[in-house]
Amino acid sequence: MEAPRSANTSTEFRGNDKLILGIVLAVITFWLFAQTTLNIAPTMGSELGISNDIISIAVSITALFSGIFIVVAGGLADKIGRVKMTYIGLALSIAGSLLIVISPTGTAVFLLTGRILQGLSAACIMPATIALVQAYFEGKERQRALSFWSIGSWGGSGLCSLFGGLIASSIGWRWIFVFSIIIAVISLLLLRGTPESKVQQTSEHKAFDWPGLIAFIIAMVALNVVIGQGSALGWFSPVTLGGILIFIIASVAFYQIENKSKFCFIDLSIFKNKIFTGATVSNFLLNGAAGTMLVSLALVQQQAGLNSLQSGLMTVGYLVAILSTIRIGEKLLQKWGTRKPMLLGCYITGFGILLTCFTILPAKEYIILTFIGFTLFGTGLGFYATPSIDAAVSNIPGDKVGGASGIYKMASSLGAALGVAISAAIYYGLSKMNNEATPMAEIFLGKTSNINVRYAAAMGLLFNVLMVLIAIVAIRLTIPKKIIK
């Protein structure tokens, strides 16, 4: 549903390839550059002298802040202008990348602040750029522009590990974020001259739901910190238990506020739609499986001696698969409806992740099996993606489609943030065991001095399999075989 244009929106301007390229480069600043930390985290932590627990927070916190603020930023873009919001997002991306580039050794302040700014940047850019496509492209040109947007998003996420590994192993990981700054500046230049686009404002004043947003931020940050630092602080330490208590209190407060607020920033009533709930929950869980890459790539770097480029090459199949199967998922949606391709995608994804769990194998065999697993992982996500978003918004009332889309994208980012954080917590937490305490140590083949780490990785990866299984259950319980639109 296209948003109405205001007097500030050009009725004569039509989108062109310059605008498309500017939008794609803006999207890439997050999906390609910011997400490279999934592969280069061990290298960054080693050079900066930062613990694994802090590094895992640095990896997940970007997606966390993107998820928290994406709905707010989308609404703000409609109000103040999509072009202006994209500029703000690119400025935040430049500032965040610069802080990471100059991060000094021995402190995580610059790194964490930069990663937070990158998350806020993504929250600004993603909804604003999609709205620009909706405003300035029509018909087949709009479909083409959205396809390029998806390529920037999915392609960037698929390429990030390989790209990050290539740059980190050749000229240093800081250069990744230098290139991010350069791309953001080019995007700004390409977007210059684009007329502003915003929604016509009504005379009704809508107060912003600050209490709800603050409660939500407190709950999500507390949860992320507890997951990331619980192992280091002790799961029953006063700080960890206090964090859990803060999360519970803030979550209850958020629920109460949103149920009573007239202008809530997350419309909980949308979740009364069972189909939307199933699609959104499964989307949250499938994105949470991003922890698979963090654990598996960290394992082969730390224990098999691979550098970041070599481990990045393990994800080439994932990149090729996800880009080549998105359109297949679209065709399956047209042929089968939403339920079958969503389930098929989950089955393939789950099996692919399961293959990465065989850390009992010697390094060479594990690397080969993981390459196959990542390829299946990407294939499953490609099948799942389009049918899932169609199920989420296809039977939502027109006046709530924008809010529903925002919540669905929020689930993507929050799922990735929490999935990565939990996977890392399991992996790094169990890695501290002694080899003698490792269950079923006798079944591990090859090198025996690192059985505890390999076991920890297997547990962290199996957690991702569990998330996919829960996603399958959610789809089966909520998505009917045939959706009447």
C-alpha positions as CSV (number, residue, x, y, z in Angstrom):
1,M,0.0,0.0,0.0
2,E,1.6,3.2,-1.1
3,A,1.8,6.0,1.4
4,P,0.1,9.3,0.3
5,R,2.4,12.1,-0.8
6,S,2.5,15.5,0.8
7,A,3.1,18.8,-0.9
8,N,6.8,18.2,-0.2
9,T,6.9,15.1,-2.4
10,S,7.7,15.7,-6.0
11,T,4.9,14.5,-8.3
12,E,7.1,14.8,-11.4
13,F,10.3,13.1,-10.2
14,R,10.8,9.5,-11.2
15,G,13.3,7.1,-9.8
16,N,16.4,6.3,-11.8
17,D,19.5,4.1,-11.7
18,K,21.4,6.7,-9.8
19,L,18.8,6.6,-7.0
20,I,18.8,2.8,-7.0
21,L,22.6,2.7,-6.7
22,G,22.5,5.2,-3.9
23,I,19.9,3.2,-2.0
24,V,21.7,-0.1,-2.5
25,L,25.0,1.3,-1.2
26,A,23.2,2.7,1.8
27,V,21.7,-0.7,2.6
28,I,25.1,-2.3,2.0
29,T,26.7,-0.2,4.7
30,F,25.0,-2.4,7.3
31,W,24.5,-5.8,5.7
32,L,28.0,-6.0,4.2
33,F,30.3,-3.9,6.3
34,A,28.7,-3.9,9.8
35,Q,27.9,-7.7,9.6
36,T,31.5,-8.6,8.9
37,T,32.1,-9.0,12.6
38,L,30.5,-12.5,12.4
39,N,33.8,-13.6,10.9
40,I,36.4,-11.2,12.1
41,A,35.3,-11.2,15.8
42,P,38.3,-13.4,17.0
43,T,40.8,-11.2,15.1
44,M,39.3,-8.0,16.5
45,G,39.2,-9.3,20.1
46,S,42.8,-10.5,19.9
47,E,44.2,-7.2,18.5
48,L,42.1,-5.0,20.9
49,G,42.8,-7.2,23.9
50,I,39.1,-7.6,24.6
51,S,37.5,-10.7,26.2
52,N,35.3,-13.1,24.2
53,D,32.3,-12.0,26.3
54,I,32.7,-8.4,25.3
55,I,33.4,-9.2,21.7
56,S,30.2,-11.3,21.5
57,I,28.2,-8.3,22.8
58,A,30.0,-6.1,20.2
59,V,28.8,-8.5,17.5
60,S,25.2,-8.7,18.6
61,I,24.6,-5.1,19.8
62,T,24.3,-3.7,16.3
63,A,21.4,-5.9,15.3
64,L,19.9,-5.3,18.8
65,F,19.8,-1.5,18.4
66,S,18.6,-1.8,14.8
67,G,15.7,-4.0,16.0
68,I,14.8,-1.8,18.9
69,F,14.6,1.4,16.8
70,I,13.5,0.3,13.4
71,V,9.8,0.8,14.0
72,V,10.4,4.2,15.5
73,A,12.8,5.3,12.7
74,G,10.3,4.2,10.1
75,G,7.5,6.3,11.6
76,L,9.9,9.2,12.0
77,A,11.0,8.9,8.3
78,D,7.3,9.2,7.2
79,K,7.0,12.4,9.3
80,I,10.3,14.3,8.7
81,G,11.1,12.8,5.3
82,R,12.6,9.6,3.9
83,V,15.6,11.3,2.2
84,K,16.5,13.2,5.3
85,M,16.3,10.0,7.4
86,T,18.5,8.2,5.0
87,Y,21.0,11.0,5.3
88,I,20.9,10.7,9.1
89,G,21.4,6.9,8.8
90,L,24.4,7.4,6.6
91,A,25.9,10.0,8.9
92,L,25.5,7.6,11.8
93,S,27.1,4.9,9.8
94,I,30.1,7.1,9.1
95,A,30.4,8.1,12.7
96,G,30.1,4.5,13.9
97,S,32.6,3.2,11.5
98,L,35.1,6.0,12.4
99,L,34.9,5.1,16.1
100,I,35.6,1.5,15.2
101,V,38.6,2.4,13.0
102,I,40.2,4.4,15.8
103,S,39.4,2.0,18.6
104,P,42.4,1.9,20.9
105,T,43.8,-1.3,22.4
106,G,42.6,-2.3,25.9
107,T,39.2,-0.7,25.9
108,A,35.9,-1.6,24.3
109,V,34.2,1.8,24.6
110,F,34.9,3.0,21.1
111,L,34.1,-0.3,19.6
112,L,30.8,-0.7,21.4
113,T,29.7,2.9,20.8
114,G,30.5,2.5,17.1
115,R,28.6,-0.7,16.9
116,I,25.5,1.0,18.6
117,L,25.7,3.8,16.0
118,Q,25.8,1.3,13.2
119,G,22.7,-0.3,14.6
120,L,20.9,3.0,14.8
121,S,22.1,3.7,11.2
122,A,20.5,0.5,9.9
123,A,17.2,1.4,11.7
124,C,17.1,4.7,9.9
125,I,18.2,3.4,6.5
126,M,16.1,0.2,6.0
127,P,12.6,1.6,6.3
128,A,13.4,4.9,4.7
129,T,14.9,3.4,1.6
130,I,12.1,1.0,1.1
131,A,9.7,3.9,1.4
132,L,11.7,5.9,-1.2
133,V,11.4,2.9,-3.6
134,Q,7.6,2.9,-3.0
135,A,7.4,6.6,-3.6
136,Y,9.4,7.1,-6.7
137,F,9.1,3.8,-8.7
138,E,6.0,2.3,-10.2
139,G,5.0,-1.0,-11.8
140,K,7.9,-3.1,-13.1
141,E,10.4,-0.4,-12.3
142,R,9.4,-0.7,-8.6
143,Q,9.8,-4.5,-8.7
144,R,13.2,-4.0,-10.3
145,A,14.2,-1.5,-7.6
146,L,13.0,-3.8,-4.8
147,S,15.0,-6.7,-6.3
148,F,18.1,-4.6,-6.2
149,W,17.3,-3.6,-2.6
150,S,17.0,-7.3,-1.7
151,I,20.3,-8.1,-3.5
152,G,22.0,-5.4,-1.4
153,S,20.5,-6.8,1.8
154,W,20.7,-10.6,1.2
155,G,23.8,-10.3,-1.0
156,G,25.5,-8.2,1.6
157,S,24.7,-10.5,4.4
158,G,25.9,-13.5,2.4
159,L,29.1,-11.8,1.3
160,C,30.0,-10.2,4.6
161,S,32.0,-13.2,6.0
162,L,34.0,-13.6,2.8
163,F,34.6,-9.9,2.3
164,G,35.6,-9.4,6.0
165,G,38.0,-12.3,5.8
166,L,39.6,-11.0,2.7
167,I,40.2,-7.5,4.0
168,A,41.2,-8.6,7.5
169,S,43.7,-11.1,6.3
170,S,45.3,-8.8,3.7
171,I,45.4,-5.2,4.9
172,G,43.8,-5.4,8.4
173,W,40.2,-5.5,9.8
174,R,40.1,-1.7,10.4
175,W,40.1,-1.1,6.7
176,I,36.7,-2.8,6.5
177,F,35.2,0.2,8.2
178,V,37.3,2.7,6.2
179,F,35.7,1.2,3.1
180,S,32.3,1.5,4.8
181,I,32.9,5.2,5.3
182,I,33.8,5.6,1.6
183,I,30.7,3.7,0.5
184,A,28.5,5.8,2.8
185,V,29.9,9.0,1.3
186,I,29.4,7.8,-2.2
187,S,25.8,6.9,-1.3
188,L,25.2,10.4,0.1
189,L,26.5,12.0,-3.2
190,L,24.3,9.7,-5.3
191,L,21.2,10.6,-3.2
192,R,21.8,14.4,-3.6
193,G,19.1,16.0,-5.5
194,T,16.4,13.4,-4.7
195,P,13.2,15.3,-3.8
196,E,11.9,14.8,-0.3
197,S,9.2,12.3,0.3
198,K,7.0,12.2,3.4
199,V,3.5,11.3,4.5
200,Q,0.9,14.1,4.5
201,Q,0.5,15.0,8.2
202,T,-3.1,15.2,9.6
203,S,-4.3,17.8,12.1
204,E,-4.5,15.1,14.8
205,H,-1.6,15.3,17.1
206,K,-0.2,11.8,18.0
207,A,1.9,11.8,21.2
208,F,4.9,9.5,20.9
209,D,5.0,6.5,23.2
210,W,8.2,7.4,25.1
211,P,7.3,5.2,28.2
212,G,6.8,2.2,26.0
213,L,10.0,2.7,24.0
214,I,12.1,3.3,27.2
215,A,10.7,0.1,28.8
216,F,11.4,-1.9,25.7
217,I,15.0,-0.6,25.4
218,I,15.7,-1.4,29.1
219,A,14.3,-4.9,28.7
220,M,16.2,-5.7,25.5
221,V,19.6,-4.3,26.7
222,A,19.3,-6.0,30.0
223,L,18.6,-9.3,28.3
224,N,21.5,-8.9,25.9
225,V,23.9,-8.0,28.7
226,V,22.8,-10.9,30.9
227,I,23.3,-13.4,28.0
228,G,26.6,-11.9,26.9
229,Q,28.1,-11.4,30.4
230,G,26.4,-14.1,32.4
231,S,29.2,-16.6,32.0
232,A,31.9,-14.1,33.0
233,L,30.1,-12.7,35.9
234,G,28.5,-16.0,37.1
235,W,25.0,-17.0,36.3
236,F,23.9,-16.6,40.0
237,S,25.9,-13.5,40.8
238,P,24.1,-10.5,42.1
239,V,24.8,-8.5,38.9
240,T,23.4,-11.2,36.7
241,L,20.3,-11.9,38.8
242,G,19.8,-8.1,39.0
243,G,19.9,-7.9,35.2
244,I,17.3,-10.7,34.9
245,L,15.1,-8.9,37.4
246,I,15.4,-5.7,35.4
247,F,14.5,-7.5,32.2
248,I,11.3,-9.1,33.8
249,I,10.2,-5.8,35.4
250,A,10.8,-3.8,32.2
251,S,9.0,-6.4,30.1
252,V,5.9,-6.4,32.3
253,A,5.9,-2.6,32.3
254,F,6.2,-2.6,28.5
255,Y,3.3,-5.0,28.1
256,Q,1.1,-2.9,30.4
257,I,2.0,0.4,28.8
258,E,1.4,-0.9,25.2
259,N,-2.0,-2.3,26.2
260,K,-3.1,1.0,27.7
261,S,-1.4,3.5,25.3
262,K,-3.5,5.1,22.6
263,F,-0.5,5.7,20.4
264,C,1.7,2.7,21.2
265,F,4.9,2.3,19.2
266,I,4.3,-1.5,18.9
267,D,0.7,-2.4,18.2
268,L,0.3,-5.6,20.2
269,S,-3.2,-6.2,18.8
270,I,-1.6,-7.2,15.5
271,F,-0.4,-10.4,17.2
272,K,-4.1,-11.4,17.5
273,N,-3.7,-12.4,13.8
274,K,-2.4,-16.0,14.2
275,I,-0.8,-16.1,10.7
276,F,1.1,-12.9,11.3
277,T,2.3,-14.2,14.7
278,G,3.5,-17.5,13.2
279,A,5.4,-15.8,10.4
280,T,7.0,-13.3,12.7
281,V,8.0,-15.8,15.3
282,S,9.5,-18.1,12.7
283,N,11.3,-15.1,11.2
284,F,12.7,-14.2,14.6
285,L,14.0,-17.8,15.1
286,L,15.4,-18.2,11.6
287,N,17.3,-15.0,11.8
288,G,18.5,-16.1,15.3
289,A,20.3,-18.9,13.6
290,A,22.9,-16.4,12.5
291,G,24.7,-17.6,15.6
292,T,25.7,-20.7,13.5
293,M,28.2,-18.7,11.5
294,L,29.7,-17.0,14.5
295,V,30.4,-20.2,16.4
296,S,31.5,-22.3,13.4
297,L,33.8,-19.7,11.9
298,A,35.3,-18.9,15.3
299,L,36.0,-22.6,15.9
300,V,37.8,-23.2,12.6
301,Q,39.9,-20.1,13.2
302,Q,40.8,-20.8,16.8
303,Q,41.2,-24.6,16.6
304,A,41.9,-25.5,12.9
305,G,44.3,-22.7,12.2
306,L,42.3,-21.0,9.4
307,N,42.6,-17.3,9.0
308,S,39.6,-15.0,8.5
309,L,39.8,-15.2,4.7
310,Q,40.0,-19.0,4.7
311,S,37.0,-19.3,7.0
312,G,35.2,-16.7,5.0
313,L,35.6,-18.9,1.9
314,M,33.5,-21.6,3.7
315,T,30.5,-19.3,3.3
316,V,30.7,-18.9,-0.5
317,G,28.1,-21.6,-0.9
318,Y,25.8,-19.7,1.4
319,L,26.1,-16.6,-0.6
320,V,25.5,-18.3,-4.0
321,A,22.6,-20.3,-2.6
322,I,20.7,-17.5,-0.9
323,L,20.9,-15.2,-4.0
324,S,19.9,-17.9,-6.4
325,T,17.0,-19.3,-4.4
326,I,15.1,-16.1,-3.4
327,R,13.4,-16.0,-6.8
328,I,12.7,-19.8,-6.5
329,G,11.0,-19.1,-3.2
330,E,8.8,-16.5,-4.9
331,K,7.8,-19.1,-7.6
332,L,7.1,-21.7,-4.9
333,L,4.9,-19.2,-3.1
334,Q,2.9,-18.7,-6.3
335,K,2.6,-22.4,-6.9
336,W,2.1,-23.8,-3.3
337,G,1.1,-20.9,-1.2
338,T,3.0,-19.8,1.9
339,R,3.0,-22.8,4.3
340,K,4.9,-25.4,2.1
341,P,7.8,-23.3,1.1
342,M,8.2,-21.9,4.6
343,L,8.4,-25.4,6.0
344,L,10.7,-26.6,3.2
345,G,13.0,-23.7,3.8
346,C,13.1,-24.5,7.6
347,Y,13.8,-28.2,6.9
348,I,16.7,-27.5,4.6
349,T,18.1,-24.8,6.9
350,G,17.8,-27.0,10.0
351,F,19.6,-29.9,8.2
352,G,22.3,-27.5,7.0
353,I,22.9,-26.3,10.5
354,L,22.9,-29.8,11.8
355,L,25.8,-30.7,9.5
356,T,27.9,-27.9,11.1
357,C,27.3,-29.6,14.5
358,F,29.6,-32.5,13.8
359,T,32.6,-31.1,15.6
360,I,33.6,-34.6,16.6
361,L,35.2,-34.9,13.1
362,P,38.8,-34.0,12.3
363,A,39.3,-30.5,11.0
364,K,39.5,-31.3,7.3
365,E,36.3,-33.3,7.2
366,Y,34.5,-30.8,9.4
367,I,35.4,-27.9,7.1
368,I,34.1,-29.8,4.1
369,L,30.9,-30.8,5.9
370,T,30.4,-27.2,7.2
371,F,30.7,-25.8,3.6
372,I,27.9,-28.1,2.6
373,G,25.9,-27.1,5.7
374,F,26.3,-23.4,5.0
375,T,25.1,-23.9,1.4
376,L,22.0,-25.7,2.6
377,F,21.5,-23.0,5.2
378,G,21.4,-20.3,2.5
379,T,19.2,-22.4,0.3
380,G,16.6,-22.9,3.0
381,L,16.6,-19.1,3.8
382,G,16.1,-18.3,0.2
383,F,13.1,-20.6,0.0
384,Y,11.7,-19.2,3.2
385,A,12.2,-15.4,2.8
386,T,9.5,-14.3,0.3
387,P,6.7,-16.7,1.4
388,S,7.3,-15.6,5.0
389,I,6.9,-11.9,4.5
390,D,3.9,-12.6,2.3
391,A,2.3,-14.6,5.1
392,A,3.1,-11.8,7.6
393,V,1.4,-8.9,5.8
394,S,-1.0,-10.4,3.2
395,N,-4.1,-10.6,5.4
396,I,-3.3,-7.6,7.7
397,P,-5.8,-4.7,7.3
398,G,-4.4,-1.9,5.1
399,D,-4.2,0.7,7.8
400,K,-1.9,-1.7,9.8
401,V,0.4,-3.0,7.1
402,G,3.1,-0.4,7.9
403,G,3.1,-1.3,11.5
404,A,3.1,-5.0,10.8
405,S,6.0,-4.7,8.4
406,G,8.0,-2.8,10.9
407,I,7.4,-5.4,13.6
408,Y,8.4,-8.2,11.2
409,K,11.7,-6.4,10.4
410,M,12.2,-5.8,14.1
411,A,11.9,-9.5,14.6
412,S,14.6,-10.1,12.1
413,S,17.1,-7.8,13.8
414,L,16.3,-8.8,17.4
415,G,16.3,-12.5,16.4
416,A,19.8,-12.1,15.0
417,A,21.0,-10.1,18.0
418,L,19.7,-12.6,20.6
419,G,20.6,-15.7,18.6
420,V,24.2,-14.6,18.1
421,A,24.5,-13.6,21.8
422,I,23.1,-16.9,23.1
423,S,25.2,-19.0,20.7
424,A,28.3,-17.1,21.7
425,A,27.5,-17.4,25.4
426,I,27.1,-21.2,25.1
427,Y,30.3,-21.6,23.1
428,Y,32.6,-19.4,25.1
429,G,31.0,-20.5,28.4
430,L,31.4,-24.2,27.9
431,S,34.8,-23.8,26.3
432,K,36.2,-23.1,29.8
433,M,35.5,-26.7,30.9
434,N,38.4,-29.1,31.4
435,N,38.8,-31.9,28.8
436,E,38.2,-34.5,31.4
437,A,34.8,-33.0,32.2
438,T,33.6,-33.1,28.5
439,P,30.7,-35.5,28.1
440,M,31.2,-38.3,25.5
441,A,34.9,-37.2,25.0
442,E,35.7,-40.7,23.6
443,I,33.7,-40.1,20.4
444,F,35.8,-37.1,19.3
445,L,38.2,-37.9,16.5
446,G,41.5,-36.3,15.6
447,K,43.1,-33.8,17.9
448,T,42.2,-34.5,21.5
449,S,43.7,-31.4,23.3
450,N,40.7,-29.2,22.3
451,I,37.8,-31.6,23.0
452,N,36.2,-29.1,25.4
453,V,36.1,-26.4,22.8
454,R,34.8,-28.7,20.1
455,Y,32.1,-29.9,22.5
456,A,31.2,-26.3,23.4
457,A,30.9,-25.4,19.7
458,A,28.6,-28.4,19.1
459,M,26.3,-27.3,21.9
460,G,26.2,-23.7,20.6
461,L,25.4,-25.0,17.1
462,L,22.7,-27.4,18.3
463,F,21.0,-24.4,20.0
464,N,20.5,-23.0,16.5
465,V,19.0,-26.3,15.3
466,L,16.6,-26.1,18.2
467,M,15.5,-22.6,17.1
468,V,14.7,-23.9,13.6
469,L,12.7,-26.8,15.1
470,I,10.7,-24.4,17.2
471,A,10.1,-22.3,14.0
472,I,8.8,-25.4,12.3
473,V,6.4,-26.0,15.1
474,A,5.2,-22.3,15.0
475,I,4.6,-22.5,11.3
476,R,2.6,-25.8,11.6
477,L,0.5,-24.4,14.4
478,T,-0.3,-21.0,12.9
479,I,0.0,-21.0,9.1
480,P,-2.9,-22.7,7.3
481,K,-2.4,-24.8,4.2
482,K,-4.3,-22.3,2.2
483,I,-4.5,-18.6,3.1
484,I,-7.6,-16.7,1.9
485,K,-6.6,-13.1,1.1
